[in-house]
Amino acid sequence: MGSLLVLVASLLTPWAATTSLRMAALLVVLTGLGLLGSAWLALCAAAARGEADLAVVRRAVVWWSAPLVLAPPLFSRDGWSYVAQGLLTHLDLSPYVWTPSVLDGPAGELVDPMWRWTPTPYGPVPLLWGDLVADLTSEPHLLLLGYRLLALLGLALLVWALPRLARWDGVDPARAAALALPSPLLVAHGVGGLHHDLLVVGLVAAALVLARRHGWLLGSVVAGLALAVKLPGVLACVGVALVTLPVAAPLAARLARLAASGLVAGLVVVLAGVPRGLGLGWVEALGVPGVVLTPLSAPAMLGLLVGEVDAVRLVAQLLAVGLVLAVALRTPTGSPAAALRATVLALLAVLVLSPAVHLWYLLWVLPLAAALRMPARLRLLTVVLGLVGGLAAPLDSSLHGLYLVVLGGTAAFALLTAALLGAPAHRLRVAAAAGQAVTVPESRRPG
C-alpha cells in the first residue's frame, strides 16, 4: 500500500501547478513512505524472532518494489540524466565531452538544470546499457524504464548474494535480507530513484561471493564491472583479495593480490569503453558531483565553516585513501567474514569522507553491513538509517526553490519520524529488529 501511494503521488506531482497541490502530493508521498516504513519494521522484527523466512522477505521485496517500476524518477532527477547520457552515447557523442544540453526535446529538458551542462562522472557500463536500450527505442520514458531495469538487476544481485554473505559471519540470512533489501532507503532511492549506487553494491556483493567460490580472477572482473559503473565499486577489490588469500598470508602476497585484483578491474573498465570509444574521460569528470555543497558531506561542511572547501576536501580524500590502505593491509586474510567487514569499512571511510554525499550513498554500506554480526546499538543505527534515509527522500535538492514545500515537508517528515520511532508499538519493533531485549508491559501481554 505504501509503494502504491508513492507511485500515485509521483504520477500526479507533474500536474500540481500550485504550491498547495505540491504540498498535498508531498504529504501523500510521505504517508506512503510511512506505511512502507511501518511494514518494514514489522518485517524486520518478525525476521529477528524467526517468524519470517527468506522466502517471505523476498516476496516483500517484489511486492514493495513492483509498484515503482513504472514511476518517474523519484526524489531526484538523476534518472533523466542517465537517459540523456545513454542517448548521447547512442548518437556517438561521448557523454564525457558532450552534455545533455545538446539534446532537443524532453531528453534534454527533463535533466536537472544543475547537471544539464556537465559531463557524466559515471563509468562506461551505464552508458553502454543506455546505448543498447536506445537501439530499441529513443522515447525517453521507455529509456527510463530500461535504466530502472538496470537498477533492478542490482537488487537481484543483492537478493542472490546477501544471504550467502550473511552466512560468512554467522548471521541469519532472513534477518540480514529483511534489514537490507526491502528497507525504505533501498526502495525509495534504489528502485524509485533508480540510482546507480544500487547496481554498484549489487556487483560488489556478487564479486565477493564469486571470488570465494571461483577465485580472485572472476571476483576481480565483477569488481571491475562495479568500478565501470561508479568509482566506489573498485573497493570490492579489497574484499576479493582478502577472501582469496590463505590464512596469515605474508605482506608481499597481500600486496601482489591487491595489485593484481586492481589491475584486472582497471582492465575491465578500459575494455568496457572500447566498443563506443569512450576511453577514460569519466575520470576527468569525477569532480562534477562536488560542485554542490551537500549538507551530508562532513568535509564540505567543515570546509565551508573554515572557508577552505577545496583544501578540506582534498585532505579528506587523502585520509580516505589512507584508511582504505590501512584496512586492506591490516585485516586478517583467509577469513570470509573479515573480508566482508573490510569491504564495509573501506566503503564507509570513502562515504564519510566524500566531498559530496546524498542519502542514496548510504546504499554503498548499509546492505553489506546488514550481513555482519554487530552490537545491538550498531544494528539499531542501521535500522534507523534505513528508515530515516527513506522517509527523508522527498526532501531532496530537486525541491530547490520550493521553500514552502520544503518547510512543510520537513515538518511532516519530523512528525512522521517521531511517530514511527516514538510510538510504543514501533519502539518494540525497532528494538526487536535491532536484536535488543524487549520488555513487554504487563498490560500488553496476552491472556
Rosetta blueprint (number, residue, H / E / L):
1 M L
2 G H
3 S H
4 L H
5 L H
6 V H
7 L H
8 V H
9 A H
10 S H
11 L H
12 L H
13 T H
14 P H
15 W H
16 A L
17 A L
18 T L
19 T H
20 S H
21 L H
22 R H
23 M H
24 A H
25 A H
26 L H
27 L H
28 V H
29 V H
30 L H
31 T H
32 G H
33 L H
34 G H
35 L H
36 L H
37 G H
38 S H
39 A H
40 W H
41 L H
42 A H
43 L H
44 C H
45 A H
46 A H
47 A H
48 A H
49 R L
50 G L
51 E L
52 A L
53 D L
54 L H
55 A H
56 V H
57 V H
58 R H
59 R H
60 A H
61 V H
62 V H
63 W H
64 W H
65 S H
66 A H
67 P H
68 L H
69 V L
70 L L
71 A L
72 P L
73 P L
74 L L
75 F L
76 S L
77 R L
78 D H
79 G H
80 W H
81 S H
82 Y H
83 V H
84 A H
85 Q H
86 G H
87 L H
88 L H
89 T H
90 H H
91 L L
92 D L
93 L L
94 S L
95 P L
96 Y L
97 V L
98 W L
99 T L
100 P H
101 S H
102 V H
103 L L
104 D L
105 G L
106 P H
107 A H
108 G H
109 E H
110 L L
111 V L
112 D L
113 P H
114 M H
115 W H
116 R L
117 W L
118 T L
119 P L
120 T L
121 P L
122 Y L
123 G L
124 P H
125 V H
126 P H
127 L H
128 L H
129 W H
130 G H
131 D H
132 L H
133 V H
134 A H
135 D L
136 L L
137 T L
138 S L
139 E L
140 P H
141 H H
142 L H
143 L H
144 L H
145 L H
146 G H
147 Y H
148 R H
149 L H
150 L H
151 A H
152 L H
153 L H
154 G H
155 L H
156 A H
157 L H
158 L H
159 V H
160 W H
161 A H
162 L H
163 P H
164 R H
165 L H
166 A H
167 R H
168 W H
169 D L
170 G L
171 V L
172 D L
173 P H
174 A H
175 R H
176 A H
177 A H
178 A H
179 L H
180 A H
181 L L
182 P L
183 S L
184 P H
185 L H
186 L H
187 V H
188 A H
189 H H
190 G H
191 V H
192 G H
193 G L
194 L L
195 H L
196 H H
197 D H
198 L H
199 L H
200 V H
201 V H
202 G H
203 L H
204 V H
205 A H
206 A H
207 A H
208 L H
209 V H
210 L H
211 A H
212 R H
213 R H
214 H H
215 G L
216 W H
217 L H
218 L H
219 G H
220 S H
221 V H
222 V H
223 A H
224 G H
225 L H
226 A H
227 L H
228 A L
229 V L
230 K L
231 L H
232 P H
233 G H
234 V H
235 L H
236 A H
237 C H
238 V H
239 G H
240 V H
241 A H
242 L H
243 V H
244 T H
245 L L
246 P L
247 V L
248 A L
249 A L
250 P L
251 L H
252 A H
253 A H
254 R H
255 L H
256 A H
257 R H
258 L H
259 A H
260 A H
261 S H
262 G H
263 L H
264 V H
265 A H
266 G H
267 L H
268 V H
269 V H
270 V H
271 L H
272 A H
273 G H
274 V L
275 P L
276 R L
277 G L
278 L L
279 G L
280 L L
281 G H
282 W H
283 V H
284 E H
285 A L
286 L L
287 G L
288 V H
289 P H
290 G H
291 V H
292 V L
293 L L
294 T L
295 P L
296 L L
297 S L
298 A H
299 P H
300 A H
301 M H
302 L H
303 G H
304 L H
305 L H
306 V H
307 G L
308 E L
309 V H
310 D H
311 A H
312 V H
313 R H
314 L H
315 V H
316 A H
317 Q H
318 L H
319 L H
320 A H
321 V H
322 G H
323 L H
324 V H
325 L H
326 A H
327 V H
328 A H
329 L H
330 R H
331 T L
332 P L
333 T L
334 G L
335 S L
336 P H
337 A H
338 A H
339 A H
340 L H
341 R H
342 A H
343 T H
344 V H
345 L H
346 A H
347 L H
348 L H
349 A H
350 V H
351 L H
352 V H
353 L L
354 S L
355 P L
356 A L
357 V L
358 H L
359 L H
360 W H
361 Y H
362 L H
363 L H
364 W H
365 V L
366 L H
367 P H
368 L H
369 A H
370 A L
371 A L
372 L L
373 R L
374 M L
375 P L
376 A H
377 R H
378 L H
379 R H
380 L H
381 L H
382 T H
383 V H
384 V H
385 L H
386 G H
387 L H
388 V H
389 G H
390 G H
391 L H
392 A L
393 A H
394 P H
395 L H
396 D L
397 S H
398 S H
399 L H
400 H L
401 G L
402 L L
403 Y H
404 L H
405 V H
406 V H
407 L H
408 G H
409 G H
410 T H
411 A H
412 A H
413 F H
414 A H
415 L H
416 L H
417 T H
418 A H
419 A H
420 L H
421 L H
422 G H
423 A L
424 P H
425 A H
426 H H
427 R H
428 L H
429 R H
430 V H
431 A H
432 A H
433 A H
434 A L
435 G L
436 Q L
437 A L
438 V L
439 T L
440 V L
441 P L
442 E H
443 S H
444 R H
445 R L
446 P L
447 G L
